Amino acid sequence: MHSPLVVLWRALRGALGSHKVGSSSQAGREDLNPVVLYPWRQRSSGGLSRVKRDWIIPPIRVLENSKQVPENLVQIKSDKIFTGEVIYKLEGPGVDQDPKDLFEIDDKTGWIRSMIPLDREKNRSFTLKAFALSPSGERLENPSTIEIVVLDQNDNRPNFSQKEFAGSVSEFSVPGTSVMSVTATDADDPTTDNAILSYSIIGQESIPPLRINKTMFGINNETGAIYTRDVGLDWEVVKGFRLTLQVADMSGMGLISLANAVIHVTDINNNPPRFAPDLYTMSAVENKVDFVIGWVNATDNDEPGTGNWETKYTIAKGNPSRNFVIRTDPVTNEGILSVVKALDYETQEVYTLTLTVENVNPLSIKAPKDPVSSATVVVTVVNENEAPRFNKDPIEIVVLESVDPGTVLASNIAYDPDNAKLKYDILRDPEGWLIINHETGEIIARKPFNVRSPHVKNNIYNAVIRVTDTDAGGISTTASLVITLRETNDFFPQLFPRMGTVCSESGRETSGLFLSAVDEDLPPHAEPFTFQLQDINVSANWTIIQVNETHAVLRPLVELETGEYAVTVLVTDSGTPSLGAYAQVNVTVCLCGKDGECKTEAAAIFGTRVGVSFIAVLVIMASIALLLLLLLLAVAVGNCRRHHMKKGEGLLVGESDEDIRDNVLNYDEQGGGEEDENAFNIDLLRNPVDVGPLPISFYPPITGIPRGKQPLRKDYPDNLPSPSYPRKPPADPTDIEDFINDGLEAADHDPNVPPYDTALIYDYESDGSLAGSLSSIASASSDGDQDYDYLNDWGPRFKKLANMYDPR
């Protein structure tokens, strides 16, 4: 059973009292006499036994900055000293931990001593552990905690947070207006009088000096808040104040420190600007812009460089067209008057402007209630010879490219401000499309425009017009002429290609000829193109299919025989109005191989899967040889007949002239020959849609029908009787033209034969012809023995034949 430690300590003011600061050293030494206490030895009534307790030690108070070192602080003892030797040990900050060597303990007696003076501002307290050990190191008692508290002395002066404080206050501020606050600190114990501070103002100086002598500011001695104490702060009189501040601890009775405070008096806008002088005269040259004509001045007593001093000028009257503007010079605060819109002497010679001036910042309520300052500026306009002026620049014109020459494109394009006589001319017209009236300025089209000209970009043609006045000096002005050309539909679309090949099989996918067209016009007067077949009979065998806006395909509807076909196609553009053109497409219908390419008949036959036997080939070759033999025999017979013709009987063999003419049989009409231009001049037709139905004789020859396939007429009912044809020739050879025309008229109304201008078929010419074969139109004797002059009497259609046999 361990006995409790008996703690002995010296109380600075009694056993548990406090030490009074400032007590004499003698009393302090007397109080430090050790006292040994045994607090656990208690008598208890009723025979109660003593209870074992841990160490209970109140804090030990030590005065900082003590000069009596080393100094005994407290003695600790253990009851174990009555049974044997006890060794005391001490651990913690100030002993074996930083800061070290501040305290030590006598291991025999248990006295705890301070070794050097303590500083409360560095270490306010120390918590140590005390041990009671046997000589062998065995712990005899539980460790006891000892707390040492360092007592404060007033050893630190208070310090201001700044050496010089700065603040501001508006002029004319009322007393009690808060200006600023100052602060200070003291390192002593804030719970003692050593750290209680008191502020005061011990000096005041005006800026500039000696402007104000009365005390203008006060300070709260506890908070350090500075405030105004009196009226009379005027920025125009004093710009600021320099104050000397003091702070002292122990409520103003202790240590002191000093600092400065500079208080600036700020300006308020209590002075409106004033014009000086208030009347100005200036001059300005007409027709010039963006130039200064003069300056005006206004004064302001407020602080320069601030919004209270800066001015803004306004033109209040006399500037309805806004010819003038005024701005402020930021350095001098003057008003700069400028012309921004040209003046015209002929319109107005003198301007009277009224100017006003104000501050940028609004006036304070403490400013005088005076009216806004104003000034008058008289501006005289100086006259000069002015250049002519165009009404518009550029001059913009929109016109059709196909404008008629002599059309007036523009007029009244310029004028002279001085009413001088003007002269007009064209400076630039690269295509020479324009002329101008030198006196009136009318712009006239010399010839139609061409939108495809290299000088036309994006349908715009540019020219330059100049106008010159006739006054002294001859001032000139130029303007651009911008002509926007509108495209007109003046080119016919041209079909291509004009020839090609197609396969005879109508069902073949590749059978067809692709057609397209070109048009020199620009959109929207070009594509999309429309392709059509105009002839009804051609449409029975052919069709044309539109592929896209620029292409179509010509394709047979039925299986056609091989040979040459002429198909007339009408191609029309999309212009307004639209233009269309007929074009004849020469189509070769052929037998095609597997690849869709044309081949000869023999190649096509041999290329088929069925093939041709050798015997069939021999039969074909024999047939060809027989045909050649018959052809030679016919030639020989013809020559024999030519040699038997009598001299002087003419080209056509017969018994008389009448017999010859009577043998000219009616074979309808196949065209007008060289003089019939209606049948072939079909390449260009304007607006074929608007033309309406044309007479039968107007349509081109139907040349797209193979030999042996006679077309049927669809304009007459079937099985109508044929009209009677003239058979008896006229008595006069010169009437043969009328004879033929009668036959043509009958053929046109014959429902059983093709119409006029149709490729007719003459496989069989009829029996009993006295004229014989056409191949026998020759003399029985040599050509030199014949006289062909009589052919000239048969009309113009036989003159070419007479010329062919003219021996001359």
C-alpha positions, 0 to 999 in steps of 0.5 A: 500500500503506497502512502500519498505524497505530501506536497509543500509549496509556497503561496505567494499570497497564502497557501492558495492565494495570488501574488500581488504585483509590485510586492517587496522583495523582502516579503517575497522571500519570506513567502518562499519559506517551505511548508510541509503539509500532509493533506491525506492524514485526516482524523475521521470519526467513527473509526473510519480508516484513511482513504488513499488518494492521488496527488492534487496540486494547485497551479504554481504562480511565478512572476515573469522577469524575476531577478532572483534565480535560481528560485525555489518554487515548490517542494514535493515529498513522499511518505516513503521517506519514512521507510527508506530513501526516495529519489525525485525526478521531473519531466516535461517542457522546460526540463527535458523538452523545449524550451529546456533547462528552465526548471530543475528538481533536487532529487534528494529534497524534492525542491523545484526551482526556476533557473532563469527569468521567465517571459510570459509573452513566450511561455504562458504556462508549463505542465510537468510530471513529477516522479518518486523513485527508489534508489533502484529506479522503482516507481514508488508513487504514481506520477503527479502533474504540476502546472506552473503559470507565469504571471504578467508584468507590464513590460510591452508598449502598445503598438499602432498597426500602421505608422501612418493612417490615411482617410478622407472626408467630404467637404461640408460634412456635418459634425459626427461624420465618421472619417476612419478608424485606427488600431493598436495592439499590446503583447501583455496579458489582455486580462490585466490592465497591462493591455487596456489601451486608450487612444487620443489626438495630441496634434492637428495641422491643416494642409495647406498650413494655417488654413484652419486652427480650430479642432476639426476631428475627435477620436473614440479613446476605446475604439480608435474611431476618428470623426468630425467635431466641427463644421467648415470643411471646404475643399476650396479652402483646405485640402486635408489635415495631418493628425498626431495620434497616441495610444497608452496601456493601463487605460492611458496611464501606462506605456505609450506609442505615437502614429500619424493620420492624414485625412484628405478633404474630398471635393463635391460638385458644388461649383457649376461650370461657367462660359468665359466669354459667352459670345464667339464668332467663327467661319467655315468653308462650305463643302468640307467635313470633319474639320475644327472651326474653333474652341470655346472655354468654360471654368469650374472651381471643383477639383481638376481631373475629376467628374466634378470638374470635367465638362460636357458641351451641348449644341442646344439650338441652331443645328437642325441638320446636325452639321456641327458637333462639339466635344470636350478636350480632356486636358484643357476642358475646352469645347472643340466645335467641328463641322461633320456635315458639309455646309452649303453657302447657296443654302445658308450663309450664317449659322447661330448656335447656342451652346450649354455646358454641364459637369459630367457628374451631377451637381450636389444638393449643396450647390447654388441653384443657378441656371445652366451656363450658355454661350452663342457662336456665330458661324459664317459660311465661306463660299467656294466654287463647288464641283458638280454632283451626281444624284446617285453614285454609282448610277444603277441601271437594269436593262434587257441585253437586247435593248433597242439602239437609241433607248434612253437608259438614264437622264438627270444624273447630275447637277451643279450647286453653283448652277453652272452649265455642265458638260458630260462625257464617258470616260470608260465604256470598253464595249462601246455600247453607250453614248451620252448627250454632252449637254443633257447627260442622257445615257443612250444605248448605242447597240444591244448588249451582250451578256457573254462579253468578257467585260460583263461579270455576273451580268454587270457591266461597268462604265465611268461617267464624268461631268465638268462645270464650265466655270473657271477651273472646270471642276470635274466629278466622276461616277460609276455606271453599273448596268445590270443586264437581264438575259433574253432568250435570243438563241435557239437550242441546237440538237446534237448529235445529228446522226447515230446508230440504233439496233433494229431490235426494239426490245433491246435495252441498249437500243436507242440514240442519246440526244442532247442540246446546247443553248448559248443563252444563260439560265433560265433561258436554256435548260431544261430542254423539251424533245418532241417528235412532231410528225404523226407517222414518225411517231408510229415507229419511233419514240423519244424519252426524256432522260433529264433536263438536258438529255433524251433518248430516241428509240424505235417502237417496233422492230425496224428493217436495217437502213437509213432513217431521217427522224425530225426532232423538235427541241425547245428551251425553257426561256420566256418566250421559249424558242424551239428548233427542228433538226433532222437526225440521220439514224442508221438502223442495224443488226447488233451483236451481243455487245450492242454494236452494229455489225454487217448482216453476214456477221450478225447472222454468223454471230447468232447461236443458230448458225448458218449451214454450208449449203445455205451459204452456197445458195446465197452465193449462187443467188448473188452471182445470178443477180450480177449476171442479170444486171450485166444482161440488162446493161447490154440490152440497154446499150443495144436500144440506145444504138437503134434510136434515130437521130433528132428524135430527142431524149425520150424515145417515142413516135411523136412529141405528144407521145413523149409527153403522154408517157410522163406518168403521174408518180405524185410529188416527191419534193419541190426540187432545188426551188422547193425550200419549204420542205427543207428550211425547217431548222429554226422555228420560233415558238413552235407551240404557238404557231398552231396547226400547219398545212400538210405541205409544210411538214418535212418529208417523211424519210424515216420509212424503209423501202417496201413499207408504204405508210398509211394516211391517217387524215382520211378514212379508210377505203375511200375511192381515189380521185381521177388523175390527169392522164392526157398531157397538154398540147403545149410543152410549156404547160407540163408544169401545170400538168404535174401540179394537177397530178400532185393535187390529186395525190394530196387528196388520195386517201390510198397514197402517202401525202405530198412531200413523202418519200414514195416507193416506186418498186413497180412503175406499171405496164405499157409505159412508152417511155421505157426505163429511165436508164434508156433516156438517151439517144440511140446514137452518140450523145453528140448527135442529140439536140437537147434544147427542147428540154428548156421548153418543158419548164424550170424543172427540166432546165437542169437536165438540159444543162447536163446534156448541153454539148457546150 
